[in-house]
Every structure is written in structure tokens, then in C-alpha cells.
């Protein structure tokens, strides 16, 4: 299930659909409680009873605007007292969306709420934004992530994310999973610098300790705004996904011949880093930080000859 996306500073409702062994919606065996934790493990919402919609088997929990005031990755744990089982969902507090519900409803055929519910529209929009990030390695709107990277032994390291806008926290360990650690102070974090390629530099001259998976960073990143060409491409992609079952073309077809003649058309196929839609992939390609089709993406950082993960010898992981 794709992570639910919530606008920063807005009231929101978390939800989970309870299902049986056949994946049919049902009520849980007993009372369902829900607890919400932030990416760093701190409790946002202590365990409490969730609200049930009996007709759908969907359990919900309301969040206030104050609880969504900070970009974050939330882990939501739903526990059934009747069966002593639990289910986990994710929610991302983001700084906006690629397009609005009104933008989606304005597309041809999408104004019928009986055929396309708000829930279906919003879930498909979340899917489009998640797909964009997987393909381009960039977040369409600002969001937050807690990442663990290798310490370099010098003042520079790469967090593995692009379009970094803020470093919220930094913790260093003497080695991976060590019990002891050191958190950078607010003043030390204020003395760091970062760039669009994900470089995090300590300008106080103190090096990041050398090691494997021994530095944990809380990073805000993502495009500051959606350009018109990207919004159009994402709306086009959204419409193809939500209308997919109504297209009339078998999903495994490679060619298509209209009933009224006019020739045979080859259908583009999606890949791990493309949607298969030329109108979309051309735009995504302009924003992508991933090498595609044998081409290379710009890499503005200077070479690092130290044989660690992001050096000249190994290169960044994809």
C-alpha cells in the first residue's frame, strides 16, 4: 500500500482497510487501537481507539493541524485486541501536492464522483507522486526522510537525496548500530552547508567519522515548486492510471488496431524507470537525476579518490 500523503499544517485522517484472508473488507475481531510515531521514533499519538466505519471495514484516526505541522514520515500501527494482531501503514507529511483535487476533477471524464470517488482520486495522485520519485530520484514536493549513510572521515558526505533544503538532525556512531552516539548540536547543524546534489558539508572543520552506516541524517528535500510542464505531465499520467481499467485495450497487448481501421499502432511499454508514455517520459527525463538509455546525468561534485561508497571508484548507489 502506498504511503498516504498529508499536507503540512492541515488536519488529516489516517485510515486502514481491515481485510480477511481473502482480502475482503471486514470488521476486526475486537477493538482496534492506533498509535502514531515519527521517523525518529518519538510518539506523535499514543495508542488509542480507532474509529470504525462498519459498512466498509475502514478504521480511521484524525490528526490535528498542530500534529502535522512538521514534515515527517509517520509509522501508524493498528492493533486488533480480538486477534492480538497488528497492521502497519505509512503516512508522509509533505509540503504540498503535484496537483489539486480540483485539477484532477477538471480532466475529461473525472467529474463523475460516483465513478471516481475522492478517495480513489487521492490514492492515485499519491501513486503518481511516488512513481515520479522512483523514476527521477527527486521528490515532486518537499518532504522529509531519515537516512543512514557512510561516514567519510572528512567534512563532506552525501546523503543520497537530491534537492536538499534543510538538515534537521545529524547523529554519528562510532560504528554501525553502536549503542553510543553523538547528536550534532543546533549550532553545529547551523554550520553545515548542502547543495542540490545531496552533499552535506561541515563548515566548522570537524570531519564526519569514517565508518559504514554510522551517520544518521534527518533531511528535508524536494522540488520547491512544480513547473507547469511537470504538472501537466503528472496530470496526464494520473488520468492514464485512474482510467486504465476503462480503456478497452487488453493490458498485455503490444499492438492495437482501431475497429474503424486506420492501421495498427504499437503500444509503448513501461520499464523500471519509465512510464511508457512518451508525453510523460520526455518531461520526467528533463527532471531526472538518473542515467537513462546509456546517457549520463550531470554530476556537479568534485571527484573523491577515497575508495568509499560515493567515490570515483564506486559511485553513488541507485
Secondary structure, 3 states (H helix, E strand, C coil): CCCEEEECCCCEEEEEECECCCCCECCCCCCEEEEEECCCCCEEEEEEECEEECCCCEEEEEECCHHHCCCEEEEEEEEECCCCEEEEEEEEEECCCCCCHHHHHCCCCCCCCCCCCHHHHHHHHHHHHHHHHHHHCCCCCCEEEEEEEEECCCCEEECCCCCEEEEEEEEECCCCCCCCCEECCHHHHHCEEECCCCEEEECCCCCCCCEEEEEEEEEEECCCCCCHHHHHHHHHHHHHHHCHHHCCCCCCCCEEECCCCCCEEECCCCECCECCCHHHHHHHHHHCCCCCCCCCCCCCCCCCCCCCCCCCCCCCCC
